[in-house]
C-alpha cells in the first residue's frame, strides 16, 4: 500500500516538533491518533522511520531518506494549490516569519497593518529569537537576518543596510560630560549586549588603530532593553539606526562622537531555505518588505 499525504504530513510534523505530543497540537489531532498514523505509515513502508525513547525521537537512516522525499512532495502539493489560488488572485495560507525581537518590534510590526490590508487571506505568525534558528525545524517560511550570512543552505534577498551609531540621553551627557574622543569613553558608562558579544564591537578605533571592542558597564540581552536604559540616562549605547528612529527624531537620544564614527553598516537580508519552493505568500511578503523598508527604515 502507498502512503498518503496525511501520513507524510504527520511524519514530517513529528520530526519538526520533536515529539508526538507537539505534532498532535500542531495538527489538531490526538496523541494516540498521531501515533497510530505513524505506525500505519511504517507498516506500509516496511521500515522503522523513528526510534522512540522516553526522552526523544531519533530518525533512522530510512527515516532521513523518507523525510527528504516527504518534504519535496508536500512542498510540491502546496505549490500546486497556491498556483490555483493565484489564478484567482486570492493568496491564502499561513506564513511564519522569524526575526530578531528588535527588528520585529521596530521595523516589521509598524508595516504589518498595510500587508494584512493587501492580503487578508494570509495568516501571519511572527516569531522572534535573538539567535539564528533552523528554518526547517521551526517551520519558518521567511527569516530576517542582520549581519554577515554564513549559512550556504539559504537563499537571500538583500533588503538594505542599517548604519551603527553611538547615542546617549541629554540628561546623561549633562551629568557626565560629552566625550570628545574614543579614549574618553573609558570614563563613561557603556551599555552593551550580554549574550551577543560580537555586537559589542563599536564602529570606532582605539588610539593604536585597533577596533574598539567594549566591555559593557551595564549589559542586557536585547536591543530594546538597551534603548530604554539609554533613554533613562544610564549610559552610552551603540545600536543600528532602525532601532532608534523615534528617539533620535524627537531628541530623546542624541549622537555621541559622530565625527569619530567609522561608517559601518549591517546588511539586512530576507532568507529562506534553498531547497524549499518559494510559496506565493512568502514571495509577496518579501516583495512587500523590499518595497516598504528602504528609505524608511534601511538604506538602499
VOLUMNU-397655 format. One line per 2 residues: number of its first residue (from 1); their letters; for each residue x, y, z of N, C-alpha, C, CB. Coordinates in steps of 0.05 Angstrom, whole numbers, plus 5000, padded with zeros to 4 digits. Glycine has a CB too. Example, Ala and Ser with C-alpha at 12.3 -4.5 7.8 and 13.67 -1.06 7.14 Angstrom:
<pts>
1) as) 5264:4886:5156:5246:4910:5156:5264:4934:5156:5226:4911:5181; 5257:4955:5142:5273:4979:5143:5258:5001:5157:5282:4988:5114
</pts>
This chain:
<pts>
1) xx) 5017:4976:5000:5000:5000:5000:5018:5025:5000:4981:5000:5025; 5008:5046:4987:5023:5071:4985:5015:5089:5008:5018:5084:4958
3) xx) 5035:5105:5016:5030:5124:5038:5012:5147:5028:5056:5135:5050; 4998:5159:5046:4981:5182:5039:4994:5208:5047:4953:5179:5053
5) xx) 4984:5230:5036:4994:5256:5043:4990:5262:5073:4981:5278:5026; 4968:5252:5084:4962:5256:5112:4983:5243:5129:4934:5245:5119
7) xx) 4991:5219:5121:5012:5204:5136:5039:5218:5134:5013:5175:5127; 5045:5227:5110:5070:5240:5105:5072:5266:5122:5074:5246:5076
9) xx) 5050:5281:5122:5049:5306:5137:5052:5301:5167:5023:5321:5131; 5039:5280:5177:5042:5273:5205:5070:5267:5212:5023:5250:5212
11) xx) 5084:5251:5195:5111:5243:5199:5130:5268:5200:5121:5224:5177; 5127:5285:5180:5144:5310:5179:5139:5327:5203:5138:5325:5153
13) xx) 5114:5330:5211:5107:5347:5234:5118:5336:5260:5077:5350:5236; 5118:5310:5263:5130:5297:5287:5160:5303:5288:5126:5266:5287
15) xx) 5173:5301:5265:5202:5307:5264:5207:5336:5271:5214:5300:5236; 5192:5354:5259:5197:5383:5263:5189:5391:5292:5181:5399:5243
17) xx) 5169:5378:5303:5161:5385:5331:5179:5372:5352:5132:5376:5335; 5192:5350:5344:5209:5337:5364:5194:5318:5382:5224:5356:5380
19) xx) 5168:5316:5379:5153:5298:5395:5125:5293:5383:5149:5309:5424; 5114:5270:5390:5087:5264:5380:5066:5282:5393:5080:5234:5387
21) xx) 5071:5290:5418:5052:5309:5431:5052:5336:5417:5060:5312:5460; 5076:5346:5411:5078:5371:5397:5065:5370:5369:5107:5380:5394
23) xx) 5069:5348:5355:5057:5345:5329:5026:5344:5331:5067:5319:5315; 5016:5331:5351:4987:5329:5355:4975:5357:5359:4980:5311:5379
25) xx) 4989:5374:5374:4979:5401:5378:4979:5417:5352:4997:5416:5399; 5000:5414:5336:5001:5429:5311:4980:5419:5291:5029:5427:5299
27) xx) 4975:5393:5291:4958:5381:5271:4928:5381:5280:4966:5353:5265; 4923:5388:5305:4896:5387:5315:4886:5358:5318:4878:5402:5297
29) xx) 4904:5340:5324:4897:5312:5328:4903:5303:5356:4913:5294:5308; 4894:5280:5363:4901:5268:5389:4928:5256:5388:4879:5248:5399
31) xx) 4941:5253:5411:4967:5240:5411:4965:5211:5401:4979:5240:5440; 4944:5197:5409:4941:5169:5400:4936:5168:5370:4917:5156:5415
33) xx) 4922:5188:5359:4917:5189:5331:4942:5193:5315:4897:5211:5324; 4960:5210:5324:4986:5214:5310:5002:5189:5312:5001:5238:5322
35) xx) 5002:5176:5336:5018:5152:5339:5008:5130:5321:5016:5142:5369; 4982:5127:5318:4971:5106:5301:4978:5112:5271:4940:5105:5304
37) xx) 4978:5138:5264:4985:5145:5237:5013:5138:5230:4980:5175:5232; 5031:5143:5249:5059:5136:5245:5063:5106:5243:5077:5146:5269
39) xx) 5050:5091:5261:5052:5062:5260:5042:5051:5233:5037:5049:5283; 5020:5062:5224:5008:5053:5198:5028:5059:5175:4981:5067:5193
41) xx) 5040:5082:5176:5059:5090:5155:5083:5071:5155:5069:5119:5159; 5094:5065:5178:5117:5047:5180:5110:5019:5170:5128:5046:5208
43) xx) 5086:5010:5176:5077:4984:5167:5075:4983:5137:5050:4977:5180; 5064:5005:5125:5062:5006:5096:5090:5005:5082:5047:5032:5087
45) xx) 5109:5020:5095:5135:5022:5083:5153:4998:5090:5149:5047:5092; 5145:4983:5110:5161:4960:5119:5188:4969:5130:5166:4941:5096
47) xx) 5188:4992:5143:5213:5003:5154:5207:5020:5179:5228:5021:5133; 5226:5021:5197:5224:5038:5221:5235:5065:5214:5240:5026:5245
49) xx) 5219:5086:5217:5227:5113:5210:5238:5129:5234:5204:5128:5198; 5227:5123:5257:5235:5137:5281:5240:5117:5304:5213:5157:5289
51) xx) 5262:5121:5318:5267:5106:5342:5255:5122:5365:5298:5100:5347; 5238:5110:5381:5224:5124:5402:5236:5116:5429:5194:5118:5402
53) xx) 5244:5136:5445:5253:5131:5472:5235:5147:5490:5284:5138:5476; 5240:5145:5516:5223:5160:5535:5229:5190:5534:5228:5150:5564
55) xx) 5253:5197:5523:5261:5225:5524:5261:5239:5496:5288:5228:5535; 5265:5223:5475:5267:5236:5449:5260:5217:5426:5296:5246:5445
57) xx) 5258:5228:5403:5254:5214:5378:5278:5217:5361:5228:5223:5363; 5287:5195:5348:5311:5196:5332:5305:5184:5305:5334:5182:5346
59) xx) 5312:5198:5283:5308:5188:5257:5327:5165:5251:5312:5210:5236; 5317:5144:5238:5334:5123:5227:5344:5132:5200:5318:5096:5225
61) xx) 5362:5116:5189:5373:5123:5162:5350:5123:5142:5395:5103:5154; 5332:5103:5144:5309:5102:5126:5291:5127:5131:5293:5076:5131
63) xx) 5289:5135:5156:5272:5158:5163:5283:5183:5151:5270:5161:5193; 5309:5187:5151:5321:5211:5139:5316:5212:5109:5351:5212:5145
65) xx) 5319:5189:5096:5315:5188:5067:5286:5194:5060:5322:5161:5056; 5267:5182:5075:5239:5186:5070:5230:5215:5077:5222:5166:5086
67) xx) 5243:5226:5097:5236:5254:5105:5241:5274:5083:5252:5261:5130; 5264:5271:5070:5271:5289:5048:5251:5287:5025:5299:5283:5037
69) xx) 5243:5262:5019:5223:5258:4998:5196:5270:5006:5219:5228:4992; 5189:5267:5031:5163:5278:5041:5163:5308:5039:5158:5269:5069
71) xx) 5185:5321:5046:5186:5350:5045:5181:5360:5017:5213:5360:5056; 5194:5347:4998:5191:5355:4970:5163:5351:4960:5211:5340:4952
73) xx) 5151:5328:4967:5124:5322:4959:5104:5342:4970:5116:5293:4967; 5106:5347:4996:5087:5366:5009:5091:5394:4998:5091:5365:5039
75) xx) 5116:5402:4993:5121:5428:4982:5109:5431:4954:5151:5434:4981; 5111:5409:4938:5100:5409:4911:5069:5411:4911:5109:5384:4895
77) xx) 5057:5397:4930:5028:5398:4932:5019:5426:4940:5017:5377:4953; 5033:5438:4959:5027:5465:4969:5030:5485:4946:5045:5473:4993
79) xx) 5052:5482:4930:5056:5500:4908:5034:5498:4887:5083:5494:4895; 5025:5473:4882:5003:5469:4862:4977:5482:4872:4998:5439:4857
81) xx) 4971:5479:4898:4947:5491:4909:4949:5522:4908:4943:5482:4938; 4972:5533:4914:4976:5562:4913:4974:5572:4885:5002:5569:4925
83) xx) 4983:5556:4865:4981:5565:4837:4952:5568:4829:4995:5545:4819; 4935:5550:4839:4906:5553:4833:4894:5578:4846:4891:5528:4842
85) xx) 4902:5583:4871:4892:5607:4885:4902:5632:4871:4901:5606:4914; 4927:5631:4862:4939:5654:4849:4924:5662:4824:4968:5648:4842
87) xx) 4912:5642:4810:4897:5647:4786:4873:5664:4792:4889:5621:4772; 4864:5663:4816:4840:5678:4824:4848:5702:4842:4820:5661:4839
89) xx) 4875:5707:4843:4885:5730:4859:4876:5728:4888:4876:5756:4847; 4878:5704:4899:4870:5700:4927:4892:5686:4943:4844:5684:4928
91) xx) 4914:5700:4948:4935:5687:4964:4925:5680:4992:4960:5705:4966; 4929:5656:5000:4919:5647:5026:4940:5629:5039:4892:5632:5023
93) xx) 4935:5624:5065:4952:5605:5080:4968:5618:5101:4970:5590:5061; 4982:5601:5117:4998:5610:5139:5026:5618:5130:5001:5588:5161
95) xx) 5036:5640:5140:5063:5650:5135:5077:5655:5161:5063:5675:5116; 5098:5640:5166:5113:5644:5192:5139:5659:5186:5118:5617:5206
97) xx) 5142:5682:5199:5165:5699:5195:5181:5701:5221:5156:5728:5185; 5207:5698:5218:5224:5699:5242:5243:5723:5239:5241:5673:5245
99) xx) 5248:5737:5261:5267:5759:5262:5276:5764:5290:5254:5785:5250; 5298:5779:5293:5307:5787:5320:5285:5803:5333:5333:5802:5318
101) xx) 5281:5802:5359:5260:5817:5372:5260:5846:5366:5262:5813:5402; 5283:5859:5365:5284:5887:5360:5275:5894:5331:5313:5898:5365
103) xx) 5283:5878:5312:5275:5883:5284:5245:5879:5281:5291:5865:5265; 5235:5858:5294:5207:5853:5293:5191:5877:5305:5199:5827:5308
105) xx) 5200:5886:5328:5186:5908:5342:5187:5934:5327:5198:5911:5370; 5211:5942:5318:5214:5969:5308:5210:5971:5277:5241:5979:5314
107) xx) 5212:5949:5263:5210:5951:5234:5186:5936:5222:5235:5940:5221; 5183:5910:5230:5162:5894:5217:5134:5901:5228:5168:5865:5221
109) xx) 5132:5903:5254:5105:5908:5266:5093:5934:5255:5108:5910:5296; 5108:5956:5252:5095:5980:5242:5084:5978:5214:5115:6002:5243
111) xx) 5093:5959:5197:5083:5957:5170:5064:5933:5166:5106:5954:5150; 5058:5918:5187:5042:5895:5185:5013:5902:5177:5041:5880:5211
113) xx) 5003:5924:5187:4975:5931:5181:4971:5934:5150:4968:5957:5195; 4990:5947:5137:4988:5951:5108:4989:5924:5093:5011:5968:5098
115) xx) 5006:5905:5102:5007:5879:5089:4981:5864:5093:5031:5863:5100; 4970:5864:5117:4945:5850:5122:4922:5862:5106:4939:5850:5152
117) xx) 4923:5887:5102:4902:5900:5086:4903:5891:5057:4904:5931:5088; 4927:5888:5047:4930:5879:5019:4923:5850:5016:4959:5884:5010
119) xx) 4931:5833:5036:4928:5804:5032:4914:5792:5057:4956:5791:5028; 4888:5797:5060:4874:5788:5083:4872:5758:5086:4846:5799:5083
121) xx) 4877:5743:5064:4876:5714:5065:4901:5701:5077:4871:5703:5038; 4922:5716:5080:4947:5705:5091:4947:5708:5121:4972:5720:5079
123) xx) 4951:5686:5135:4952:5686:5164:4981:5687:5173:4938:5660:5176; 4988:5708:5187:5016:5713:5195:5022:5701:5223:5023:5742:5194
125) xx) 5045:5689:5226:5056:5681:5252:5083:5695:5254:5058:5650:5255; 5086:5713:5273:5111:5728:5277:5127:5716:5300:5105:5758:5282
127) xx) 5150:5705:5293:5166:5690:5313:5192:5706:5318:5173:5662:5303; 5200:5710:5343:5224:5724:5349:5244:5707:5364:5218:5750:5364
129) xx) 5270:5712:5359:5291:5698:5373:5317:5714:5369:5295:5669:5363; 5332:5717:5391:5357:5732:5389:5378:5718:5372:5368:5738:5417
131) xx) 5376:5691:5372:5396:5676:5357:5384:5665:5331:5408:5653:5374; 5401:5658:5312:5391:5647:5287:5378:5620:5292:5413:5644:5266
133) xx) 5355:5615:5281:5341:5590:5285:5343:5573:5259:5311:5595:5292; 5339:5547:5262:5338:5529:5240:5310:5532:5227:5343:5499:5248
135) xx) 5310:5541:5202:5284:5547:5189:5267:5522:5186:5289:5559:5162; 5279:5499:5180:5263:5475:5177:5251:5465:5203:5280:5453:5164
137) xx) 5268:5464:5224:5259:5455:5249:5237:5472:5261:5282:5453:5269; 5239:5498:5257:5219:5517:5268:5197:5523:5249:5233:5542:5276
139) xx) 5196:5510:5226:5175:5514:5206:5173:5543:5198:5147:5504:5217; 5196:5556:5194:5197:5584:5186:5197:5586:5156:5222:5598:5199
141) xx) 5180:5602:5145:5179:5607:5116:5199:5627:5107:5151:5615:5108; 5202:5648:5123:5220:5670:5116:5232:5682:5142:5205:5692:5100
143) xx) 5258:5686:5141:5271:5698:5165:5286:5723:5157:5291:5677:5178; 5289:5741:5175:5304:5765:5171:5331:5762:5186:5289:5791:5180
145) xx) 5352:5763:5172:5379:5760:5184:5394:5786:5181:5395:5737:5170; 5406:5795:5203:5421:5820:5204:5450:5813:5208:5411:5839:5227
147) xx) 5467:5824:5190:5495:5819:5191:5504:5799:5170:5503:5809:5218; 5528:5790:5173:5540:5772:5153:5526:5745:5152:5570:5768:5158
149) xx) 5521:5735:5128:5508:5709:5124:5529:5688:5120:5488:5709:5100; 5527:5666:5136:5547:5645:5134:5534:5618:5127:5562:5643:5159
151) xx) 5508:5616:5127:5494:5591:5122:5489:5588:5091:5467:5590:5137; 5504:5570:5079:5502:5566:5050:5477:5552:5041:5526:5551:5040
153) xx) 5461:5542:5061:5436:5528:5054:5413:5547:5050:5429:5508:5076; 5419:5573:5052:5397:5593:5050:5400:5610:5025:5397:5610:5074
155) xx) 5377:5616:5013:5375:5637:4993:5371:5664:5007:5352:5632:4973; 5381:5685:4996:5378:5711:5010:5371:5733:4990:5404:5719:5024
157) xx) 5354:5752:4999:5348:5776:4984:5355:5800:5002:5318:5777:4975; 5374:5816:4992:5382:5839:5008:5360:5860:5008:5408:5851:4996
159) xx) 5353:5868:5032:5332:5889:5036:5344:5916:5040:5314:5881:5060; 5369:5918:5049:5381:5943:5054:5402:5942:5075:5361:5965:5061
161) xx) 5411:5965:5084:5432:5966:5104:5424:5985:5127:5459:5976:5092; 5434:5979:5151:5428:5997:5173:5454:6005:5187:5410:5982:5194
163) xx) 5460:6031:5187:5485:6041:5199:5484:6038:5230:5490:6070:5192; 5508:6038:5241:5510:6038:5271:5518:6066:5280:5531:6017:5280
165) xx) 5509:6074:5303:5517:6099:5315:5516:6098:5345:5499:6122:5304; 5531:6116:5358:5531:6118:5387:5511:6139:5395:5560:6125:5397
167) xx) 5496:6133:5417:5475:6151:5426:5475:6152:5457:5448:6142:5416; 5465:6174:5467:5461:6177:5496:5439:6198:5500:5487:6185:5511
169) xx) 5428:6198:5524:5407:6219:5530:5421:6245:5537:5389:6209:5554; 5407:6267:5533:5418:6293:5541:5423:6294:5571:5398:6316:5533
171) xx) 5406:6282:5587:5409:6283:5616:5435:6269:5624:5385:6269:5629; 5441:6246:5611:5466:6232:5618:5490:6249:5611:5467:6205:5603
173) xx) 5490:6261:5587:5513:6277:5579:5516:6302:5596:5510:6285:5550; 5494:6313:5606:5496:6336:5624:5508:6329:5650:5468:6348:5628
175) xx) 5503:6305:5660:5514:6296:5685:5543:6287:5683:5497:6272:5696; 5550:6274:5661:5576:6261:5659:5594:6274:5638:5573:6232:5653
177) xx) 5584:6293:5623:5601:6306:5603:5599:6291:5577:5629:6307:5612; 5605:6306:5555:5604:6294:5528:5632:6285:5520:5593:6314:5507
179) xx) 5637:6260:5514:5664:6251:5506:5673:6265:5480:5665:6220:5502; 5698:6272:5479:5709:6285:5456:5726:6267:5439:5725:6309:5463
181) xx) 5733:6244:5449:5749:6225:5434:5743:6197:5443:5780:6231:5438; 5752:6177:5428:5747:6149:5435:5758:6142:5462:5759:6130:5414
183) xx) 5781:6153:5469:5794:6147:5495:5777:6157:5518:5821:6159:5496; 5761:6178:5514:5744:6188:5535:5723:6169:5544:5731:6214:5526
185) xx) 5717:6149:5527:5695:6130:5534:5702:6113:5558:5690:6112:5510; 5727:6111:5565:5735:6095:5588:5724:6107:5614:5765:6092:5590
187) xx) 5717:6132:5614:5707:6145:5637:5676:6146:5638:5718:6174:5639; 5663:6131:5619:5634:6132:5617:5622:6105:5622:5626:6143:5590
189) xx) 5596:6105:5627:5580:6081:5629:5573:6072:5601:5555:6085:5647; 5582:6048:5594:5577:6037:5567:5556:6015:5568:5604:6027:5554
191) xx) 5536:6018:5552:5514:5998:5551:5519:5978:5528:5486:6012:5548; 5519:5952:5535:5525:5933:5514:5509:5907:5517:5554:5926:5513
193) xx) 5515:5888:5500:5500:5863:5499:5513:5842:5517:5498:5852:5470; 5496:5827:5531:5506:5807:5550:5510:5780:5537:5487:5804:5573
195) xx) 5496:5774:5515:5497:5747:5502:5510:5748:5474:5470:5736:5501; 5507:5769:5460:5517:5770:5432:5541:5789:5432:5495:5780:5412
197) xx) 5564:5778:5440:5587:5795:5445:5598:5809:5420:5610:5779:5457; 5593:5797:5396:5602:5810:5372:5589:5837:5367:5597:5792:5348
199) xx) 5566:5841:5380:5552:5867:5378:5564:5888:5396:5522:5863:5385; 5584:5880:5412:5599:5899:5429:5623:5910:5415:5607:5886:5455
201) xx) 5626:5905:5389:5647:5918:5372:5635:5943:5361:5657:5898:5349; 5645:5965:5370:5634:5991:5362:5649:6003:5338:5635:6011:5386
203) xx) 5637:6019:5322:5649:6030:5297:5669:6053:5303:5628:6039:5278; 5688:6047:5321:5708:6066:5329:5735:6052:5330:5702:6079:5356
205) xx) 5757:6067:5329:5784:6055:5332:5797:6066:5357:5801:6060:5307; 5812:6049:5370:5828:6058:5393:5852:6075:5383:5837:6034:5410
207) xx) 5867:6085:5402:5890:6102:5395:5911:6086:5379:5903:6113:5420; 5912:6059:5384:5931:6043:5370:5921:6034:5342:5939:6019:5386
209) xx) 5897:6043:5335:5887:6036:5309:5870:6011:5308:5908:6033:5290; 5868:5997:5331:5853:5972:5332:5823:5978:5336:5863:5954:5354
211) xx) 5805:5961:5326:5776:5965:5330:5770:5965:5360:5760:5944:5315; 5750:5981:5367:5742:5983:5395:5722:5961:5402:5730:6011:5402
213) xx) 5729:5944:5420:5711:5923:5430:5706:5929:5459:5723:5894:5425; 5683:5937:5466:5678:5947:5494:5671:5924:5513:5655:5967:5494
215) xx) 5676:5929:5538:5666:5912:5559:5644:5928:5572:5688:5903:5580; 5619:5919:5570:5596:5936:5579:5598:5941:5609:5570:5922:5573
217) xx) 5592:5966:5617:5589:5972:5645:5562:5961:5655:5591:6003:5649; 5542:5962:5637:5516:5952:5642:5507:5937:5617:5495:5975:5650
219) xx) 5501:5911:5620:5494:5894:5597:5465:5885:5598:5513:5870:5596; 5454:5880:5574:5427:5869:5572:5427:5850:5548:5406:5892:5568
221) xx) 5407:5833:5547:5406:5813:5526:5392:5822:5501:5392:5788:5536; 5378:5845:5502:5363:5854:5478:5368:5884:5473:5334:5849:5482
223) xx) 5366:5891:5447:5369:5919:5440:5347:5936:5451:5370:5921:5410; 5323:5925:5453:5301:5940:5464:5306:5950:5492:5275:5924:5463
225) xx) 5318:5932:5508:5325:5939:5536:5347:5960:5536:5334:5914:5551; 5366:5958:5519:5388:5977:5518:5378:6005:5510:5409:5968:5498
227) xx) 5359:6006:5492:5347:6032:5485:5334:6045:5509:5326:6029:5462; 5319:6030:5524:5305:6041:5548:5325:6050:5569:5286:6020:5559
229) xx) 5347:6034:5572:5368:6042:5591:5381:6068:5582:5389:6020:5593; 5386:6071:5556:5398:6096:5546:5380:6119:5550:5406:6093:5517
231) xx) 5354:6116:5544:5334:6137:5548:5333:6145:5577:5307:6129:5537; 5336:6125:5595:5334:6131:5624:5360:6144:5635:5329:6105:5639
233) xx) 5379:6148:5617:5404:6162:5625:5425:6145:5638:5396:6184:5644; 5424:6119:5632:5443:6100:5644:5470:6098:5630:5431:6073:5646
235) xx) 5473:6110:5606:5499:6108:5593:5497:6113:5563:5511:6082:5599; 5519:6106:5550:5522:6109:5521:5518:6082:5508:5550:6121:5513
237) xx) 5504:6081:5486:5497:6056:5473:5504:6058:5443:5468:6049:5476; 5510:6035:5431:5515:6033:5402:5494:6014:5390:5544:6024:5396
239) xx) 5477:6025:5372:5456:6009:5361:5452:6015:5332:5430:6013:5377; 5439:5997:5318:5432:6001:5290:5410:6023:5287:5423:5975:5276
241) xx) 5411:6038:5266:5393:6060:5262:5363:6052:5262:5398:6074:5236; 5357:6028:5252:5329:6020:5250:5316:6019:5278:5327:5993:5236
243) xx) 5332:6015:5298:5321:6012:5325:5315:6039:5339:5339:5996:5343; 5328:6060:5329:5328:6085:5344:5316:6109:5329:5356:6092:5352
245) xx) 5300:6103:5309:5288:6125:5292:5273:6145:5309:5270:6113:5270; 5254:6135:5326:5237:6152:5342:5252:6168:5363:5216:6136:5355
247) xx) 5269:6156:5380:5283:6172:5400:5303:6192:5388:5297:6154:5419; 5313:6186:5364:5331:6205:5351:5315:6229:5339:5348:6192:5329
249) xx) 5292:6222:5328:5275:6243:5316:5264:6262:5337:5252:6229:5301; 5256:6252:5360:5245:6270:5380:5266:6281:5399:5223:6256:5396
251) xx) 5291:6274:5395:5312:6286:5411:5317:6272:5438:5307:6314:5416; 5303:6250:5443:5307:6236:5468:5335:6225:5470:5286:6213:5470
253) xx) 5346:6216:5447:5374:6207:5446:5388:6224:5425:5375:6176:5439; 5413:6230:5431:5430:6247:5413:5455:6232:5406:5436:6275:5425
255) xx) 5468:6240:5384:5492:6227:5375:5516:6233:5393:5499:6236:5346; 5533:6213:5396:5557:6216:5411:5581:6209:5393:5558:6197:5437
257) xx) 5601:6227:5393:5625:6223:5376:5618:6219:5346:5642:6200:5386; 5600:6234:5335:5592:6230:5307:5615:6233:5287:5570:6248:5299
259) xx) 5635:6250:5294:5657:6255:5275:5678:6233:5277:5670:6282:5281; 5676:6216:5297:5696:6195:5301:5686:6168:5290:5703:6192:5330
261) xx) 5660:6166:5284:5649:6141:5276:5659:6133:5248:5618:6143:5275; 5668:6108:5246:5675:6097:5221:5650:6085:5208:5698:6075:5223
263) xx) 5644:6093:5184:5619:6083:5171:5619:6053:5171:5617:6094:5142; 5599:6042:5184:5596:6013:5187:5567:6007:5186:5610:6003:5213
265) xx) 5559:5990:5168:5531:5983:5165:5527:5953:5169:5520:5992:5138; 5503:5946:5177:5495:5918:5179:5476:5911:5156:5482:5912:5207
267) xx) 5483:5891:5141:5465:5882:5119:5440:5869:5131:5480:5863:5099; 5417:5874:5119:5392:5862:5127:5382:5846:5104:5371:5883:5137
269) xx) 5379:5819:5108:5371:5801:5087:5346:5786:5095:5393:5782:5080; 5329:5781:5075:5306:5763:5078:5316:5736:5067:5280:5772:5063
271) xx) 5315:5715:5083:5326:5689:5075:5305:5667:5077:5351:5682:5093; 5309:5647:5060:5292:5623:5061:5309:5599:5053:5267:5626:5043
273) xx) 5300:5576:5061:5315:5551:5057:5318:5546:5027:5301:5527:5070; 5343:5540:5018:5350:5537:4990:5333:5516:4976:5379:5531:4987
275) xx) 5327:5494:4990:5314:5472:4977:5283:5474:4979:5323:5446:4988; 5273:5496:4990:5245:5500:4993:5234:5516:4970:5238:5514:5020
277) xx) 5212:5506:4958:5199:5521:4937:5187:5546:4948:5177:5504:4923; 5193:5569:4936:5184:5594:4947:5154:5597:4942:5199:5618:4933
279) xx) 5139:5597:4964:5110:5599:4961:5102:5627:4953:5096:5592:4988; 5078:5630:4943:5068:5656:4934:5067:5675:4958:5040:5653:4922
281) xx) 5057:5667:4981:5055:5685:5003:5082:5693:5014:5039:5671:5026; 5102:5675:5012:5129:5683:5020:5140:5704:5001:5148:5658:5021
283) xx) 5137:5699:4976:5146:5718:4955:5133:5745:4959:5141:5707:4927; 5107:5746:4964:5092:5771:4968:5102:5786:4992:5062:5765:4970
285) xx) 5107:5772:5014:5117:5786:5038:5145:5797:5034:5116:5766:5062; 5162:5781:5020:5189:5790:5015:5189:5815:4997:5206:5768:5002
287) xx) 5172:5815:4976:5170:5838:4959:5158:5862:4974:5152:5831:4934; 5140:5857:4992:5128:5878:5008:5150:5892:5025:5106:5867:5026
289) xx) 5167:5876:5038:5188:5887:5054:5208:5903:5037:5203:5865:5070; 5214:5892:5014:5233:5906:4996:5222:5933:4986:5239:5888:4971
291) xx) 5195:5935:4986:5182:5960:4978:5181:5979:5001:5154:5954:4968; 5175:5970:5025:5169:5987:5048:5193:5996:5064:5151:5972:5066
293) xx) 5214:5980:5065:5236:5985:5085:5257:6005:5075:5249:5960:5092; 5267:6003:5050:5288:6022:5041:5278:6050:5042:5297:6014:5013
295) xx) 5294:6068:5053:5287:6096:5054:5271:6103:5079:5271:6104:5031; 5257:6083:5090:5241:6087:5114:5255:6077:5138:5213:6074:5111
297) xx) 5265:6053:5136:5279:6041:5159:5308:6033:5152:5264:6016:5168; 5314:6029:5126:5340:6020:5118:5351:6037:5095:5339:5990:5109
299) xx) 5377:6037:5092:5390:6050:5070:5390:6030:5046:5418:6059:5076; 5388:6040:5022:5388:6023:4999:5416:6013:4992:5377:6037:4975
</pts>
